Amino acid sequence: MKRLKPCNAGCLCILTILLLFTNSDCPGQPAQAKSLPAASKDSQDSVQYVILNNLAKDFFDSACKPAALSESEIAVIDSLTKEQMKTERASRAFDSYKRQFIVVTDSQGDKLVYVNGFCNWKNQTWLSVFVQVDDGGNCFYQMRLNLSKKKVSFFSYNGYA
């Protein structure tokens, strides 16, 4: 898997890796491959999010199948994200973040989503390459949720160096 900057050290990186690769949300049969990114633009014609389902097997159990998101589902994700940011007392506005979504359907038919949020990205590589950095503070967040149940299972801002 191609990464922008590999995680070299630190408890946050180890915790994130453990969380991502030990998840067993989707027991069962292997998933079918699907990797067509989707993106959305805001009124200023700048892309705000992308769906990177080619990475689904790296974030979810192999029984999960890559899935799409509707505009109404993205609105629910955005609402849940804003609630989490309010709970975490975010110092940045939600609209300042770009988002990468990895979306799957599990064996029970629930839609699961991994959200990778970040701000101040200077180029368009994030449209096709998963953004991973060491530290970075509240300019970077990660979130896992069950969209079908509208339940967030994990939310964390990156730490500071």
C-alpha positions as CSV (number, residue, x, y, z in Angstrom):
1,M,0.0,0.0,0.0
2,K,1.4,3.4,-1.0
3,R,1.6,5.9,1.9
4,L,2.7,9.5,1.8
5,K,4.9,9.3,5.0
6,P,5.2,6.1,6.9
7,C,4.6,6.1,10.7
8,N,8.1,5.5,12.2
9,A,7.5,5.8,16.0
10,G,5.3,6.9,18.8
11,C,2.5,5.5,20.9
12,L,-0.2,7.1,18.7
13,C,1.1,5.5,15.6
14,I,1.3,2.1,17.3
15,L,-2.2,2.5,18.7
16,T,-3.6,3.5,15.3
17,I,-1.9,0.6,13.6
18,L,-3.3,-1.8,16.2
19,L,-6.8,-0.3,15.9
20,L,-6.8,-0.5,12.1
21,F,-5.3,-3.9,11.6
22,T,-6.8,-5.9,14.4
23,N,-10.4,-4.9,13.7
24,S,-12.7,-7.8,13.2
25,D,-15.9,-6.0,12.2
26,C,-16.5,-8.3,9.3
27,P,-16.0,-12.0,9.8
28,G,-16.7,-14.4,6.9
29,Q,-15.9,-14.7,3.3
30,P,-13.3,-12.6,1.3
31,A,-14.4,-9.4,-0.3
32,Q,-14.6,-8.6,-4.0
33,A,-12.1,-6.0,-5.1
34,K,-13.4,-2.6,-6.1
35,S,-11.4,0.6,-6.3
36,L,-13.1,3.5,-8.0
37,P,-12.6,6.7,-6.1
38,A,-15.4,9.2,-5.8
39,A,-15.0,12.8,-4.9
40,S,-17.2,15.8,-4.1
41,K,-16.6,19.5,-4.7
42,D,-17.8,22.5,-2.7
43,S,-19.1,25.7,-4.2
44,Q,-15.6,27.0,-4.8
45,D,-14.9,23.9,-7.0
46,S,-12.4,22.5,-4.6
47,V,-12.6,18.8,-3.7
48,Q,-13.7,18.2,-0.1
49,Y,-13.7,14.4,0.1
50,V,-12.7,11.3,-1.7
51,I,-13.7,7.6,-1.4
52,L,-10.7,5.4,-1.4
53,N,-12.3,1.9,-1.4
54,N,-9.2,0.3,-2.9
55,L,-7.9,0.4,0.7
56,A,-10.9,-1.4,2.2
57,K,-8.9,-4.6,2.9
58,D,-6.3,-2.6,4.8
59,F,-8.8,-1.1,7.2
60,F,-11.5,-3.7,7.6
61,D,-11.8,-7.5,7.8
62,S,-11.6,-9.3,4.4
63,A,-15.2,-10.3,4.6
64,C,-16.3,-6.7,4.2
65,K,-17.3,-5.6,0.7
66,P,-16.4,-2.1,-0.6
67,A,-19.5,0.2,-0.7
68,A,-20.6,3.5,-2.0
69,L,-22.0,6.5,-0.2
70,S,-25.0,8.6,-1.0
71,E,-25.1,12.4,-0.5
72,S,-27.5,11.8,2.4
73,E,-25.1,9.3,4.0
74,I,-22.3,11.8,3.7
75,A,-24.5,14.4,5.4
76,V,-25.0,11.9,8.3
77,I,-21.2,11.3,8.5
78,D,-20.6,15.0,8.6
79,S,-23.2,15.4,11.3
80,L,-21.6,12.7,13.4
81,T,-18.1,14.2,12.8
82,K,-19.3,17.6,14.0
83,E,-20.8,16.1,17.1
84,Q,-17.5,14.4,17.9
85,M,-15.5,17.6,17.2
86,K,-17.8,19.4,19.6
87,T,-17.3,16.7,22.3
88,E,-13.5,16.9,21.7
89,R,-13.7,20.8,21.8
90,A,-12.2,21.2,18.4
91,S,-10.4,24.4,17.7
92,R,-10.7,24.1,14.0
93,A,-13.9,24.5,11.9
94,F,-15.2,21.4,10.3
95,D,-15.1,23.0,6.9
96,S,-11.3,23.4,7.1
97,Y,-10.8,19.6,6.7
98,K,-10.5,17.5,3.6
99,R,-11.8,13.9,4.2
100,Q,-10.9,10.5,2.8
101,F,-13.6,7.8,3.3
102,I,-13.1,4.1,3.2
103,V,-16.5,2.5,3.1
104,V,-17.6,-1.2,3.4
105,T,-20.6,-3.3,4.1
106,D,-20.1,-6.0,6.7
107,S,-21.7,-9.5,6.7
108,Q,-24.7,-8.2,8.7
109,G,-25.3,-5.6,6.0
110,D,-24.2,-2.7,8.1
111,K,-22.3,0.1,6.4
112,L,-18.9,0.8,8.1
113,V,-16.8,3.9,7.4
114,Y,-13.3,4.9,8.2
115,V,-12.8,8.7,8.0
116,N,-9.3,10.3,7.6
117,G,-9.5,14.1,8.0
118,F,-6.8,16.7,7.5
119,C,-6.3,20.4,6.8
120,N,-3.7,22.5,5.0
121,W,-2.8,19.8,2.4
122,K,-0.8,21.6,-0.3
123,N,-1.3,19.3,-3.3
124,Q,-3.8,16.9,-4.9
125,T,-2.0,13.6,-3.9
126,W,-4.6,13.0,-1.2
127,L,-7.2,12.3,-3.9
128,S,-5.5,8.9,-4.6
129,V,-3.0,8.3,-1.8
130,F,-3.9,7.7,1.8
131,V,-2.7,10.6,4.0
132,Q,-0.7,9.5,7.0
133,V,1.6,11.8,9.0
134,D,3.4,11.7,12.3
135,D,1.9,14.1,14.9
136,G,0.3,17.2,13.3
137,G,-2.1,17.9,16.2
138,N,-5.7,18.7,15.6
139,C,-5.1,19.3,11.9
140,F,-5.5,15.5,11.5
141,Y,-8.2,13.2,12.8
142,Q,-9.3,9.6,12.3
143,M,-12.8,8.2,12.9
144,R,-14.5,4.8,12.6
145,L,-18.2,4.5,12.6
146,N,-21.1,2.2,11.9
147,L,-23.2,4.3,9.5
148,S,-26.2,2.0,9.6
149,K,-26.4,2.4,13.4
150,K,-25.2,6.0,13.4
151,K,-22.6,5.1,16.0
152,V,-19.0,6.3,16.3
153,S,-16.6,3.6,17.6
154,F,-13.4,5.6,17.5
155,F,-12.4,9.3,17.1
156,S,-9.0,10.8,17.7
157,Y,-6.9,13.8,16.8
158,N,-3.2,13.3,16.1
159,G,-0.8,14.2,18.8
160,Y,1.8,16.9,18.9
161,A,5.6,16.4,18.5
